[in-house]
Amino acid sequence: MGMRLHLVTLGFGAGVWLALCVLPACEARGQGVKEQDQSGTTYERSHPDRVPQRPSEAPAFSVPVESLGFSPPASFYLGQRFCLASLDFLDEDRLLFTFRVPGLIHRQPRSGNEDDGEERHIKALVIALPAGTVEAEAVWALHDRWRYLWMLKDGRFLLRDRDELRLGDATLELKPYLRFPGPVQGVEMDPSQQLLVTNSREPVYTAPKAGDVPRPASAAADVDADHDPQKAEGPPPNLVLRILRRDTGKVMLVSRVRSEVHLPINADGYLELLPGRNADWVVNLNSFGGGSAKLGEVDSTCSPTYDFVSQREFLITTCTRQDLRSMVAMNIDGRRLWEDLPSSSPVWPLYITGADGSRLARESLAVSHPVTAFSPLSFDDVKGQLVEVFDSATGKITLTAPVSPVYDAGGNVAISPSGRRVAVLDAGAIQVFELPAPATPPAPGQIQASKSSP
């Protein structure tokens, strides 16, 4: 079920309601067009049950990775969804490739966070294309197993470790950026990267340190004047949600929440899906400055998930009446761009967006049988991992390729800033594909919102 949470705001005015959701899964792709109308193109596709032996087109060039010190992770990591690598374009002609260096885990005393006592080493390399030469190299000591790196559009990146976010660039030198009163659990940005959304674990009864980002104003009210937790009305949540200006670090919103929150925002506002009659869901765009606009409706038998691809386009993942996951692409003018109707649902899909939103990638596992509560996934069931790249404006596939080793938490696919290059880690090399220019998005305001068909 969908959940809604009232958030205390510092910069957007009072009484903002935001929907909790998770990052949408890109769904199966195929080749046939089923129908087309003014609401966009509908694709009926079959998701492959095995990974093809070779990509749909030959790579322009490859960079071998064994000589860089990379080795595939052990098989027991499969299924744990640990972040073991990252692959990103710094610009059109340079890659940032990071990966876990095998070795002993350095144990440290626990500090309250279950992952805080494990230190692992991450090797970082800046690789020039197409030569494959290493321009910079570093080794970072990090202290948990989740996502640690987010690429910025200006050739810099954010590195997360414990309660800190640091800024890095092509030299791999790291500079302090933001520090939080507790370990950061997740980081997101709007498509323009003007806003930063963070979830962090911050017990109420710990004193803030100098230099920490501001805490929720409600934190003082969670404890009475004698600081007696027994007098509080129920245990206050330990998770804190913030929205910050990325350029200045200024906190625009802060609130305590009971579970991690994904906010589907662009630079102007946030999406909200409200249940209507039967399986209808109303799609609204709520402005940070106040006001709301209805963009249309979608049909779904489950609570949809949704996220922005670019400033103007977003994706909604719905459930069909056949219990399959369908994906609908819309823009903020209410135009329905395309819809994907798969004949089977992908397994553990991961979603990658290019810097300008012109191209998307989805990677998923190929398995030997459908995964259900009565038929769970085992190591032997995984046959490989497949990536599919498509134009976000049309939904058409531009590339399919296998990736190996299998990284079920991602980090093995990257899209260049222009959308013209795609890099995948496969068969002992980083393979770089050169694609035609992405399709041009539709002009603003061409078609008004219309109700979708199941």
C-alpha positions in Angstrom: 0.0 0.0 0.0 1.1 3.6 -0.6 2.0 5.6 2.5 2.0 9.3 3.1 3.9 11.3 5.5 3.5 14.9 6.8 6.9 16.6 6.8 8.0 19.7 8.7 9.5 22.1 6.2 12.0 24.9 6.5 12.0 26.3 3.1 8.9 25.1 1.2 6.2 26.4 3.5 4.1 24.5 6.0 2.1 21.4 5.4 3.8 19.6 2.6 2.6 16.0 2.0 4.9 13.6 0.2 4.4 10.0 -0.9 6.8 7.2 0.1 7.9 5.1 -2.8 10.9 3.1 -4.1 12.9 3.5 -7.3 10.8 2.1 -10.2 11.8 -1.0 -12.0 12.4 -0.7 -15.7 10.5 -3.5 -17.3 11.0 -6.0 -20.1 11.8 -4.9 -23.7 11.2 -6.6 -27.0 10.7 -5.6 -30.6 7.0 -5.5 -31.6 4.8 -2.4 -31.5 1.2 -3.3 -30.5 -0.6 0.0 -31.2 -0.2 3.7 -31.3 -2.6 6.6 -30.4 -2.4 10.2 -29.2 -1.4 8.9 -25.7 1.8 7.5 -27.0 3.2 4.1 -28.2 2.3 0.9 -26.5 4.9 -1.9 -26.7 4.2 -5.6 -26.1 7.5 -7.2 -25.3 8.9 -10.6 -24.2 11.6 -10.5 -21.5 14.3 -13.0 -22.3 14.8 -16.0 -20.0 18.5 -16.3 -20.9 21.3 -13.9 -21.6 22.5 -13.6 -25.2 26.0 -14.7 -25.9 26.9 -11.4 -27.5 25.6 -7.8 -27.6 23.2 -6.6 -30.3 26.1 -4.7 -31.9 29.9 -4.8 -31.6 31.6 -2.5 -29.1 33.6 0.4 -30.6 36.5 -0.5 -28.3 37.2 -2.4 -25.1 39.5 -1.8 -22.0 40.8 -5.0 -20.4 40.4 -4.9 -16.6 42.5 -7.7 -15.2 45.7 -5.6 -15.7 44.0 -2.9 -13.6 43.8 -5.1 -10.6 40.1 -6.1 -11.0 39.0 -9.6 -10.2 35.4 -11.0 -10.2 33.7 -11.2 -6.7 33.1 -14.5 -5.0 29.8 -16.3 -5.8 28.6 -16.1 -2.3 28.0 -12.3 -2.7 25.2 -13.0 -5.2 21.8 -12.3 -3.6 23.1 -10.1 -0.9 22.8 -6.9 -3.0 26.1 -5.5 -1.8 27.6 -2.6 -3.8 31.0 -4.0 -5.0 31.8 -1.7 -7.9 30.8 1.5 -9.8 31.2 2.5 -13.4 30.6 6.2 -14.4 31.5 8.6 -17.1 33.4 11.7 -15.9 32.9 13.1 -19.4 32.7 11.7 -22.9 36.3 10.5 -22.9 37.0 9.5 -19.3 35.6 6.8 -17.1 35.7 6.5 -13.3 35.9 2.8 -12.4 35.9 1.7 -8.8 35.8 -1.8 -7.3 36.4 -3.7 -4.1 39.9 -4.9 -3.6 39.9 -8.5 -2.3 41.6 -9.1 1.0 41.0 -9.4 4.7 38.2 -7.4 6.3 39.6 -5.0 9.0 37.4 -5.3 12.0 36.9 -2.3 14.2 34.9 -1.7 17.4 31.2 -1.3 16.8 29.7 2.2 17.2 26.0 1.4 17.0 25.8 1.0 13.2 25.7 -2.7 12.3 28.1 -2.2 9.3 30.4 0.4 11.0 32.9 -2.1 12.2 33.9 -3.5 8.8 36.5 -1.7 6.7 36.8 -2.5 3.1 39.2 -1.1 0.5 37.9 0.4 -2.8 40.3 1.0 -5.7 39.4 4.0 -7.9 40.8 4.5 -11.4 40.3 7.3 -14.0 40.6 5.7 -17.4 41.1 7.7 -20.6 39.2 6.5 -23.7 39.7 4.9 -26.1 43.3 4.2 -25.1 42.5 2.7 -21.7 45.4 4.5 -20.0 45.1 5.2 -16.3 45.2 9.0 -15.5 44.7 8.8 -11.7 44.5 6.1 -9.1 43.5 5.9 -5.4 42.4 3.4 -2.7 39.6 4.4 -0.3 38.8 2.8 3.0 35.0 2.6 3.4 32.9 1.1 6.2 29.8 -0.5 4.9 28.6 -2.5 2.0 26.0 -0.2 0.3 26.2 2.3 -2.5 29.0 4.8 -1.9 29.4 6.9 -5.1 27.2 9.3 -7.1 28.4 11.1 -10.2 27.7 14.8 -10.7 27.2 16.4 -14.1 30.3 18.7 -13.8 32.8 15.8 -13.7 32.9 15.6 -9.9 31.3 13.0 -7.7 30.0 12.5 -4.2 31.6 9.8 -2.0 29.7 8.5 1.1 31.3 6.9 4.1 29.6 6.7 7.5 28.3 10.1 8.4 30.2 12.1 5.7 29.7 13.1 2.1 32.9 14.1 0.3 33.5 15.7 -3.1 35.9 14.2 -5.6 37.0 15.0 -9.1 39.2 13.5 -11.9 42.3 13.8 -9.7 40.6 11.5 -7.1 41.4 14.0 -4.4 38.6 14.1 -1.8 37.4 17.3 0.0 34.9 17.6 2.9 31.4 18.4 1.8 28.7 17.5 4.4 28.7 15.8 7.7 25.6 14.4 9.4 24.8 13.6 13.1 24.6 9.9 12.1 25.5 7.5 9.3 24.0 8.3 5.9 21.8 5.5 4.6 21.0 6.9 1.1 21.6 9.8 -1.3 19.4 11.0 -4.2 19.3 14.0 -6.4 16.7 15.6 -8.7 17.5 15.3 -12.4 19.0 18.8 -12.5 21.1 18.0 -9.4 20.1 21.3 -7.7 18.6 19.4 -4.8 20.1 16.6 -2.6 17.9 14.2 -0.7 19.4 12.2 2.1 18.2 9.6 4.6 20.4 9.2 7.7 20.2 7.3 11.0 20.4 9.7 13.9 19.3 8.7 17.4 17.4 11.5 19.1 19.5 11.3 22.3 22.9 12.0 20.8 24.4 15.4 21.0 25.2 17.1 17.6 28.8 18.0 16.7 30.1 21.2 15.4 29.8 21.3 11.6 26.9 18.9 11.4 24.0 19.7 9.1 21.0 21.0 11.0 18.8 18.5 12.9 15.0 18.4 13.0 13.4 21.1 15.1 11.2 18.4 16.6 14.2 16.6 18.1 14.1 18.8 21.2 10.4 18.1 21.7 11.0 14.3 21.7 12.7 14.6 25.1 11.2 16.5 28.1 13.1 19.1 30.1 14.6 16.4 32.3 15.8 14.5 29.2 13.9 11.4 30.4 13.1 9.1 27.5 10.5 7.3 29.6 8.3 10.4 29.5 8.3 10.6 25.8 5.1 9.5 24.0 6.5 6.4 22.2 10.0 6.0 20.8 10.9 8.7 18.3 12.1 7.5 14.9 15.9 7.3 14.3 15.8 8.1 10.6 16.0 11.7 9.4 15.0 12.9 5.9 16.6 16.1 4.5 16.4 18.0 1.3 19.4 20.3 0.8 20.6 22.8 -1.9 23.5 21.0 -3.4 25.6 24.1 -4.2 25.4 25.6 -0.8 24.5 22.7 1.5 21.6 24.7 2.9 18.9 22.5 4.4 15.5 23.2 2.8 13.5 20.4 4.6 14.2 18.2 7.6 12.0 15.7 9.4 12.1 12.5 11.4 10.6 9.5 9.5 10.0 5.8 10.5 11.4 4.3 7.3 13.7 5.4 4.4 12.0 7.7 2.0 12.4 8.1 -1.8 11.1 11.5 -3.0 10.4 11.6 -6.7 11.3 15.3 -7.2 12.5 17.6 -10.0 13.7 21.1 -9.5 10.2 22.5 -9.1 8.2 20.0 -7.1 7.3 16.4 -6.4 5.1 13.7 -7.8 2.2 12.2 -5.9 0.0 9.3 -6.9 -3.4 9.1 -5.2 -5.8 6.1 -5.4 -9.0 6.7 -7.3 -11.9 4.4 -8.2 -11.2 0.7 -8.8 -7.6 0.5 -10.2 -7.2 4.1 -11.2 -4.4 6.3 -9.8 -4.4 10.1 -10.2 -0.9 11.5 -11.0 -0.3 15.0 -9.5 2.7 17.3 -9.6 2.9 19.4 -6.4 5.0 22.6 -6.5 7.4 23.4 -3.7 6.0 26.9 -3.8 2.4 25.7 -3.4 -0.3 24.5 -5.7 -0.9 21.2 -7.5 -1.6 20.1 -11.1 -3.2 16.9 -12.2 -1.1 15.3 -15.0 -3.4 12.3 -15.8 -4.3 8.8 -14.5 -2.8 5.3 -14.7 -4.3 1.9 -14.1 -2.6 -0.3 -11.5 -3.7 -3.2 -9.3 -0.8 -2.4 -6.9 0.6 0.8 -5.5 2.7 2.2 -8.3 6.3 3.3 -8.0 7.6 6.3 -9.8 10.6 8.6 -10.4 11.8 11.4 -12.6 14.1 10.6 -15.5 14.7 14.2 -16.5 13.3 17.6 -15.5 10.3 17.0 -17.7 9.9 13.2 -17.9 9.0 10.5 -15.4 8.4 6.8 -15.3 5.6 5.0 -13.4 5.8 1.2 -12.8 2.3 -0.4 -12.5 0.8 -3.8 -12.0 -1.4 -5.2 -14.7 -4.5 -7.4 -14.1 -2.3 -10.4 -15.0 0.1 -9.5 -12.1 2.9 -8.3 -14.5 4.9 -5.1 -14.1 4.2 -2.5 -16.8 6.0 0.8 -17.2 4.5 4.1 -18.3 6.5 7.1 -19.5 4.9 10.6 -19.1 6.0 14.2 -19.1 5.0 17.1 -16.8 2.6 18.4 -19.5 0.5 15.3 -19.0 1.5 13.7 -22.2 1.8 9.9 -22.2 5.0 9.1 -24.2 4.9 5.3 -24.3 3.9 2.3 -22.3 5.6 -1.1 -21.9 3.5 -4.2 -21.5 5.8 -7.2 -20.9 4.7 -10.8 -21.2 6.8 -11.6 -18.1 8.3 -9.6 -15.4 12.1 -9.1 -15.1 14.0 -10.4 -12.0 15.6 -7.8 -9.7 15.6 -5.0 -12.3 18.1 -2.1 -11.9 17.5 1.3 -13.4 20.3 3.6 -14.8 19.6 7.1 -16.2 22.0 9.2 -18.3 23.0 12.6 -17.2 20.6 14.4 -19.5 17.8 11.8 -19.3 17.8 11.1 -23.0 18.7 7.4 -22.5 17.8 4.8 -19.9 19.2 1.4 -19.1 17.7 -1.5 -17.3 19.6 -4.6 -16.2 18.0 -7.7 -14.8 18.8 -11.3 -14.0 18.0 -14.2 -16.4 16.9 -17.1 -14.2 15.8 -20.7 -14.8 12.3 -20.3 -13.3 9.9 -17.7 -12.2 10.7 -16.4 -8.7 7.9 -16.7 -6.1 7.5 -17.2 -2.4 7.2 -20.9 -3.0 10.0 -21.0 -5.5 12.9 -18.7 -4.2 16.0 -17.9 -6.1 19.3 -19.8 -5.5 22.8 -19.4 -7.0 22.3 -22.1 -9.5 19.1 -20.5 -10.8 20.9 -17.4 -12.0 21.9 -17.7 -15.7 23.4 -14.3 -16.2 22.6 -10.5 -16.3 21.3 -8.5 -19.2 21.3 -4.8 -19.9 18.9 -3.0 -22.3 19.4 0.6 -23.3 16.6 2.6 -24.8 15.6 6.1 -25.8 13.6 7.7 -23.0 11.5 9.8 -25.4 10.3 6.8 -27.5 10.9 3.6 -25.5 12.8 2.0 -28.4 15.7 -0.2 -27.7 19.1 0.9 -28.9 21.3 -1.7 -27.4 21.1 -5.1 -25.6 24.2 -6.7 -24.1 25.2 -9.3 -21.5 27.2 -8.1 -18.4 29.5 -10.3 -16.3 30.2 -10.9 -13.5 26.7 -10.5 -12.1 26.3 -7.5 -9.9 22.8 -7.6 -8.4 23.3 -4.2 -6.8 24.5 -2.6 -10.1 27.6 -0.5 -10.8 28.5 -2.3 -14.0 26.7 0.0 -16.6 27.3 3.7 -17.4 25.8 6.1 -19.9 27.9 9.1 -21.1 26.7 12.7 -20.6 25.5 13.0 -24.2 23.8 9.6 -24.3 26.0 8.6 -27.3 28.3 6.2 -25.4 27.4 3.2 -23.1 30.0 1.3 -21.1 29.4 -2.2 -19.7 31.6 -4.5 -17.7 31.6 -7.9 -19.4 33.9 -10.8 -20.1 37.0 -9.3 -18.5 36.8 -5.9 -20.1 34.9 -2.6 -20.1 33.2 -2.6 -23.4 32.2 0.8 -24.8 29.5 1.1 -27.4 28.9 4.2 -29.6 25.2 4.8 -30.4 23.3 7.2 -32.7 22.0 10.4 -31.3 19.1 9.9 -28.9 15.5 10.7 -30.0 14.4 14.3 -29.5 11.8 14.7 -26.7 8.4 16.0 -27.7 7.9 19.8 -27.5 6.3 21.1 -24.3 2.5 21.5 -24.2 1.7 19.5 -27.3 -0.9 17.1 -25.9 -2.9 17.3 -22.7 -3.2 14.6 -20.1 -5.3 11.5 -21.0 -6.4 8.4 -19.2 -4.3 5.3 -19.9 -5.6 2.0 -21.0 -4.9 -1.2 -19.1 
